[in-house]
Amino acid sequence: MATSVYTINKGINKPIEFKGLKAQYIWWLGGGLLALLIIFAILYICGVNTFICLAIIVGSATVLFMHVYKLSRKYGEHGMMKSLAKRSIPTVVKSYSRKVFTGLCKKN
């Protein structure tokens, strides 16, 4: 019998990373660039000067890149989802009846 050699994938269970962007931020950047492409097409079809279109799109793309990279550095792979989930946790739970604690509630 011949012996088999298997290579080990050392990147398993690691987040997807592309040039410093982690996980979902790659999709955010791709969606933003697609939106900028559509905006450029709309401006060009409407008859706006090409250089003005390019200036608007390049400026917007610069702001988009800076913002997405800032979010990626600040929150990391799952941090943005965790911070959004943290907002939905109530600060106080109020109960105006003691029935919940005394067991007098009817059980279905």
N, C-alpha and C positions, 0 to 999 in steps of 0.2 A: 504494500500500500504506500502511496505517496503521501508525504506530509503536506498539510495545508498551512499556509501562512495568512493570518488575518491581520489587517491593519486596525488599529484602535482609533476611534474617533474621539479625540480629546476635547472637542468643543461641545459635547453633548450636555444638555441642561444649562447651557450658558445663553444669555440673552443675545438676540440678533443685534449686531453693531455694524454700522457703516460710517466710516470717517468720523467717529465720535458721537454719532446719533444712536440712541438706543431704542429698541423695541418700537412702540407706536409712533414715535416722533419721525421715523422714516416715512410713514404713511401720511403724517401731517404735512411734511415738507413736499411730498409728491403731490398731494391734493392741492396745496397752495400753488405749486408751480403750474399745475394743470389749469387752475382758476386764472392765473396770470396769463397763460397762453390764450385762453378764451377771451379775456378782457382785451388783450392786444388785437385779436382778430376782430372783435366788435368795434374797437376804436379805428382800426385801419379801414374796415368796411364803411364806417360812418364818414370817412373822409378827413380824419384828423391827420395832420402832418406826421410823416414817419418818424422824424427826429423827436417830436413831442411824445409820440407813442412810446418810443424807445426810452426816453427819459423817465416817463411815468412807470414803465414796467421795470426798468433797472432799479429805480429807487424803491419801488414796492418789493422787488425781489431781495434787495439788500436788507430791508426791514424784516421781511419774512425769514430770511436765513438767520439774522441776529436773534430774532424772537424765538425761533424753534430751537436753536442751539442753547439759548439761555434756559428755556424750559427743560431741555434734556440734561443740562448740568445741574439745575436746581432740584428737579424731582427724580431723576434717574429712571429706572425701568418701570416701576409700579407706583412711584410716589405721587403722581398727579391723580391717579385713580383713588389712592388712599386719602389724599387731601380733599377730594370731592366727596368721598364717602363720609369723611369726618364732619363735614358741614351738615349732613342730614341726621346726625345723632342729636337727639333732644338734650338740652342742658338740664331740664328739670322734668320729672314725671310727677304729675299731680293726680291724687285720688281723693275724691270728695266723699267717699263712702268707705266704711270699715268692713263691709261685707266681703270684700276681696280677701282680707286678712283673717277673718274669723271663720271662714269656711261655710257661711250661710248662703252662699250663691247656689242657685239651682244648677245642677250638672245635667247636661244633655245626654 
